[in-house]
Amino acid sequence: MSFDGVIIEKLPKVYSKDLVEVIFKLPYTKRQNLIDIDLGTPKTVGNYLSALEEEGFLKSVRVGKEKLYLNQKLMNILEN
């Protein structure tokens, strides 16, 4: 099953094509990236990112004042 197919299955209310494109554009994303493409308010996109992290799709790390969400699967692909 594809990565977006798994997201659709586990988080149907969170999934959107635009969201998957953002999290695969770079090996990390942040709230502002999702806000910039009008996926929702800061609270909504925060909920999306938290849900993706809870399901193991992303891993958050704090860098200074900002929280980045790492796409571990994409990072593994890029490292190999």
Buried (B, 14 or more C-beta within 10 A) or exposed (E): EEBBEBBBEBBEEBBBEEBBEBBBEBBBBBBEBBBEBEBBEEEBBBBBBBBBBEEEBBBBEEEEEEBBBBBEBBBEEEEE
